[in-house]
């Protein structure tokens, strides 16, 4: 029996049970391996799904090739453009808007106190860049990718992202209907340096991000929307420039560091017949005249006129005049309504209020008791051939928050080749591209002396007119036919001259009135560097070196009355 036990246990049944156990174990191990592989694969898929820029469903395929702005068909239908950018330095959104004011029938910048601009063509060009944008490719549906692609809504206060914010561009028609509302992000890096022609973009309120060929070139810098020329005067139309420098010591009421530099353009002479002629125009026989460099004369205080052997370097004067049309306007701020009316000659409330006085002085401008304007950094007077005088009053440096806001603007939406990140185009707050800004006031007047006196009637015309007037009386002697013909001839010679003079005077006055109305409402913030180029020193303009006798003379500061704006022409509030 003892022999039979082991034999029974190791018999056929035992072998079967052992084999079955081994088989079950193998099956369990296979299932475990398979399950592990499934888990690993799932994890890999999850990781890939979380990192790939494209998580696209089948519905995206039907959108490809469709317009991003289907409601925007005609660029001329756009009557409002708003751009919201994000300033990463201050971690806040910045807005810029241009809109058509139907009541005043003009374009204005609401984000700059409704400053009027000529923006018809600029708006049409800007809007045209959004007309044919297509959904070329879907980048992602994953909102976690928005920051990396630079399409986080800059106006989303719920988001904590301080980077990766895009530029939100909204276009509306005259009724306020939204024609396009897009968030433009970074440029798409397609592997070719300097060849970024596409941007990531998404529709506001949707999570899906597209790739599109963005060819728009939209600026949100105020200077790019203002009238191109603050003082639109060709340099060859300038007859004279006067640079008056001084500083106002507000604590003592004194004018210090006074100097004056006056430049006058020489009048053209007769046509020259040889290159040696000093005439500003040279003419070879049989050829059209060739103008040469204009001549300039100079007077200055306290130095006086030029010394022996000295002359004005005309090329340097022309360079300064060329800078006149290159002044960069960084910002604008409105004057109080009453002050603006007074300065424009519109009457206002009849006197300057304490609020008006404080508003002027806070920006570096003052009126003396005699009604004369003064500015902290002096003035520049530019006289043109038509008798119009532009005066630029140079006030304080603009360091207030409004000036900084306008200088920075919203994040600029540059052409895609310019930058791969919209925030890269944001300008440094408080400065234009040419440095810090300075407050400027512009006034316009007429110098009738430039136009000259009205032509004097010839004595013969006066005599003939006397005969004609006497003949009109009841007992008057009739004018002979010869005198009648002579009178008609004299009038024909005189009247066109008189009318031409009167027309020049009317034109100058009308132009001055129009420009005064344009400038009266506003303080301008212009590049201090550009303004400095308009006022060269005597030493910079003289071609020959200064002699010891021409050294500047120190001038003692002269006291002036207290700088409270009091003027018979611009009355002010009584001093409390």
Secondary structure as UniProt FT lines:
FT   HELIX           2..9
FT   HELIX           12..51
FT   HELIX           58..60
FT   TURN            61..65
FT   TURN            70..71
FT   HELIX           75..77
FT   STRAND          80..87
FT   TURN            88..91
FT   STRAND          92..101
FT   TURN            102..105
FT   STRAND          106..109
FT   HELIX           110..112
FT   TURN            113..114
FT   STRAND          115..117
FT   HELIX           120..128
FT   TURN            129..132
FT   STRAND          137..140
FT   HELIX           143..145
FT   HELIX           146..149
FT   TURN            154..155
FT   TURN            157..158
FT   STRAND          167..172
FT   TURN            174..175
FT   STRAND          178..187
FT   TURN            193..194
FT   STRAND          199..203
FT   TURN            204..205
FT   STRAND          209..212
FT   HELIX           222..224
FT   HELIX           235..237
FT   STRAND          238..249
FT   TURN            250..253
FT   STRAND          254..265
FT   TURN            275..276
FT   STRAND          281..282
FT   TURN            285..286
FT   STRAND          290..291
FT   STRAND          296..301
FT   TURN            302..303
FT   STRAND          304..305
FT   TURN            308..309
FT   HELIX           314..322
FT   HELIX           323..326
FT   STRAND          329..334
FT   HELIX           337..343
FT   TURN            344..345
FT   TURN            348..349
FT   HELIX           354..362
FT   TURN            363..364
FT   STRAND          365..367
FT   TURN            369..370
FT   STRAND          373..375
FT   TURN            376..377
FT   STRAND          379..384
FT   TURN            385..386
FT   STRAND          388..397
FT   HELIX           401..408
FT   TURN            416..418
FT   HELIX           422..425
FT   TURN            429..430
FT   STRAND          431..432
FT   TURN            433..434
FT   STRAND          435..446
FT   HELIX           448..451
FT   HELIX           459..471
FT   TURN            474..475
FT   HELIX           481..520
FT   STRAND          522..527
FT   HELIX           528..533
FT   HELIX           538..541
FT   HELIX           548..550
FT   STRAND          558..559
//
